[in-house]
Amino acid sequence: MKNIAGRGYALLFFLGAIILVSGCAWFQSAGYLKKIRLDPTSEELAFLVDRWEEFHVYYTGPRKENPSAVLFDPRGDELTVIAEGWMAVKDREVLEVVMDALASNPRFPPSLYKLLGPEGKEYGYIYTAVFHVYTRKIAPATLWVEDIPTPPFIVVKTGRP
């Protein structure tokens, strides 16, 4: 009877070790965000909007008037961002609607973040009120970014019942 219990504990220990090692391997491929400190005279956001054609620009959320984030992926660099579930921004007017909508909620002000790969390479920028974005390196120069659903506490009321 003791021998069976000992084997059970050894099996549990072995399975736990496998889960721990595989979890650590997953984190090695995860990208991360680094907050950019913005002050009232900051020009980073204006730079991104004014030169938006130098980026692949995407937004996510239920619609452009109620986005949860906007992503700027520089064109012409060797790094690629796969923005799964995000909508491409094709004109400046849409970008301005998205940026204004993000900035319009004083209770949850958005922040600008650098989107970094696991090795610290800069893949682009994300402007959002959400402070965590799931990313994963899926190829040597490719970072996958998950869709960011709008959290219930950020949803803007439309006045409809």
C-alpha angles and dihedrals in degrees: 000000000000091000092057092050091049091052090048091055091046090051092049090049091049093049091047091052091051092050091048094050094046090048091053090050090054092052090052089064096045120107123213144205127248115198117233111215109234124195126188091267094047116132100192095098093044089050092053094047095042092049097034092132089068088065140058097241125201135171132197133201137083093299140341092267090056108033127164097204147351122217127205115199112184114239118229099027122117092244125090130204119203104204100193112199094006123124120235117239109226101174139033095241091062090048091052091050090051095046093046091048092051092049095045098079107083092185092059109029115189125238132210116240135185110234106225130186122227090268092053097255114147111243097174143285136297124199111198146128089230112092099202128056124178112234135165134186105237100173136011094277101015128095121189116213120197123228111263111221114210108261113236092244092060100046111121116230113237098199092248119125 
